[in-house]
Amino acid sequence: MFIFGIDVPILELLVLFSVVVVIYLFILEFEFRQLRTITRKFDEEEIQLGRAMRELKDEVSGLKDVMAAKKMGK
């Protein structure tokens, strides 16, 4: 096909473009899989942090109760 006096192989350009798009989609899929595993790990760590903070809060309230009981006993 001639465009502005230049012979342009349209079929070859379409094939090349299609191959580039498919390769790009594979790369994006790989990156999204990595992001999903990273976010899953962050979610698990956030849950563990929440549990640890709850346990720490319970321990601190227990210590406050012990200190209050000790002051009452004096």
PyMOL commands that set and color helices and strands:
alter all, ss='L'
color gray80, all
select helices_A, chain A and resi 10-73
alter helices_A, ss='H'
color red, helices_A
select strands_A, chain A and resi 2-3+6-7
alter strands_A, ss='S'
color yellow, strands_A
deselect
rebuild
show_as cartoon
